[in-house]
Amino acid sequence: MKNQKTLIIFDFDNTLFKTREFWREYLFPFYIKIGIPENYIEGAFIKATTVPVDYFVPKLFINELYSAVKKDNKYSRQQLKDIFKTHVYSPTVRKYFYPGSLRLLRKAKKKYKTLLISYGDKKFKTKFFNYCGLDRYFSSEEIIITGRKKAESLGRLAVPENCVIIDDMKDEAKEMASFLVGKGISVKILVAHRSLKEILKKI
């Protein structure tokens, strides 16, 4: 039986999922393989995560990458887009979960109320999360994708008396915790460091 008095809030990027490694070690090589210099890809990626918003937007990435390579007249925008779609929207991405992540999600889903709050582009992440298989662990109501501060997403939620926040960014977790404590909720922060195996023992 679930403990309805405790909510576990999960972060996704670099907490459950190896986001940095996914882009640079998994996706980038597919573009390098067709002859695009790595610095072009890195430059496009940085722009797509900083301008005009500070999270990744696929359309911006493709546009920036195409702008960098179009002078070579060797690549079409559609070709760059197809590479992205083929490899990012694929069940293969599931191998980039950190060790212990899926076991932790299964355990948490069985024992507690759960919520995933992820910062980023809603259209992209909704689709990407489907390929990650997150629907096995969260209902659509239990996933919040926001382009604002995460603490702002908590305002409209009914949060039980106890909450555990699992995040790789301590300051971000503290900001959410401060908001919840202000509502009289007891909060515990567990900072993730590239593996969820230790946290698994504490849940």
C-alpha positions in Angstrom: 0.0 0.0 0.0 1.3 3.5 -0.9 2.3 6.0 1.7 -0.1 8.8 0.6 1.6 11.2 3.1 4.9 11.3 1.3 5.6 12.8 -2.2 8.9 12.1 -4.0 9.8 14.8 -6.5 12.3 13.7 -9.2 14.4 15.8 -11.5 15.3 14.3 -14.9 18.3 15.8 -16.5 21.6 14.7 -15.0 19.7 13.2 -12.1 17.9 10.2 -13.6 19.3 10.5 -17.1 22.8 11.1 -18.4 21.8 14.2 -20.3 25.3 15.6 -21.0 26.7 12.2 -22.1 23.6 11.6 -24.2 24.1 14.6 -26.4 27.9 14.6 -26.7 28.7 10.9 -26.7 25.5 9.6 -28.4 24.0 12.2 -30.8 27.0 14.3 -31.9 28.9 11.3 -33.4 26.1 10.7 -35.9 26.8 14.2 -37.3 30.5 13.8 -37.1 30.2 10.6 -39.1 28.8 12.5 -42.1 31.7 15.0 -42.0 30.4 17.8 -39.9 33.2 19.2 -37.6 32.6 18.7 -33.9 33.0 22.4 -33.1 30.1 23.2 -35.5 27.9 20.8 -33.6 29.0 22.0 -30.2 28.5 25.7 -31.3 25.0 24.9 -32.5 24.1 23.0 -29.4 25.3 25.9 -27.1 23.3 28.4 -29.0 20.2 26.1 -28.9 20.5 25.9 -25.1 21.1 29.6 -24.4 19.4 31.8 -27.0 16.6 32.9 -26.7 15.9 30.5 -23.8 18.3 28.7 -21.5 17.1 25.2 -22.3 17.5 22.9 -25.3 15.1 23.5 -28.3 15.6 21.0 -31.2 14.4 23.4 -33.9 17.0 26.0 -32.8 19.7 23.3 -32.8 18.9 22.2 -36.4 18.7 25.8 -37.6 22.0 26.8 -36.0 23.7 23.6 -37.3 22.4 24.2 -40.8 23.5 27.8 -40.7 27.1 26.6 -39.9 27.3 24.0 -42.7 25.2 25.4 -45.5 28.1 27.2 -47.1 29.7 23.8 -47.8 26.6 22.9 -49.9 26.9 19.3 -48.8 24.0 18.9 -46.3 20.3 19.7 -46.4 18.3 20.9 -43.4 16.1 17.9 -43.8 19.1 15.5 -43.6 20.2 17.1 -40.3 16.6 16.9 -39.0 16.3 13.3 -40.0 19.5 12.3 -38.1 18.1 14.0 -35.0 14.7 12.3 -35.3 16.1 8.9 -36.0 18.4 8.7 -33.1 16.8 10.9 -30.4 13.3 9.6 -30.8 14.3 6.0 -30.3 14.0 3.4 -27.5 17.8 3.2 -27.6 17.9 6.4 -25.5 16.9 4.3 -22.5 20.4 3.0 -22.0 21.4 6.5 -20.8 19.6 6.3 -17.5 22.0 6.4 -14.6 22.6 3.2 -12.7 19.8 2.6 -10.2 17.5 5.1 -11.8 14.8 2.7 -13.1 15.0 0.5 -9.9 14.4 3.7 -7.9 11.5 4.7 -10.0 9.9 1.3 -9.7 10.4 1.3 -5.9 9.1 4.9 -5.5 6.0 4.3 -7.6 5.1 1.3 -5.5 5.6 2.9 -2.1 4.9 6.7 -2.5 3.2 9.4 -4.4 5.6 10.6 -7.2 6.1 13.6 -9.4 8.6 14.5 -12.1 9.4 18.1 -12.6 11.7 18.8 -15.6 13.0 22.1 -16.9 12.8 22.5 -20.7 10.9 22.7 -23.9 7.5 21.1 -23.3 6.9 19.8 -26.9 10.3 18.2 -27.2 10.4 16.7 -23.7 6.9 15.3 -23.9 7.9 13.3 -27.0 11.3 12.4 -25.7 10.0 11.1 -22.4 7.7 8.7 -24.3 10.8 7.1 -25.9 12.5 7.1 -22.5 9.6 4.9 -21.2 8.7 7.3 -18.4 5.0 6.4 -18.9 5.8 3.2 -17.0 6.5 5.2 -13.9 4.5 8.4 -14.1 1.0 9.3 -15.4 0.7 12.3 -17.6 -0.6 14.2 -14.5 2.6 13.3 -12.6 5.0 14.9 -15.2 5.5 18.7 -15.2 7.6 20.2 -17.9 8.2 23.9 -17.3 10.3 26.7 -18.8 10.1 28.6 -15.5 11.6 28.0 -12.1 10.5 24.7 -10.7 9.3 26.2 -7.4 6.7 28.1 -9.4 5.2 24.8 -10.6 4.5 23.7 -7.0 2.1 26.5 -6.3 -0.9 24.9 -7.8 -0.3 21.4 -6.5 -1.7 19.6 -3.5 1.4 18.4 -1.8 1.2 16.0 1.2 2.8 16.6 4.6 6.2 15.0 3.7 8.3 15.6 0.6 11.6 14.2 -0.7 13.3 16.1 -3.5 15.8 14.1 -5.6 17.9 16.5 -7.8 21.5 16.9 -9.0 21.3 20.7 -8.4 21.3 21.5 -4.7 20.4 25.2 -5.2 17.4 24.3 -7.3 16.3 21.7 -4.8 16.7 24.2 -1.9 14.5 26.7 -3.8 11.7 24.2 -4.1 12.2 23.1 -0.5 12.0 26.7 0.8 8.7 27.1 -1.0 7.3 23.9 0.4 8.5 24.5 4.0 6.7 27.8 3.8 3.5 25.9 3.3 4.2 23.8 6.4 5.6 20.7 4.6 8.5 18.7 5.9 11.1 18.4 3.2 14.2 16.2 2.7 16.7 16.8 -0.1 18.7 14.0 -1.7 21.4 15.2 -4.1 22.1 12.8 -7.0 25.7 12.2 -8.1 25.8 10.2 -11.3 24.3 7.1 -9.7 21.0 6.5 -7.8 22.2 3.4 -6.0 22.9 5.1 -2.7 19.6 7.0 -2.9 17.9 3.8 -3.6 18.9 2.6 -0.1 17.4 5.6 1.5 13.9 5.4 0.0 
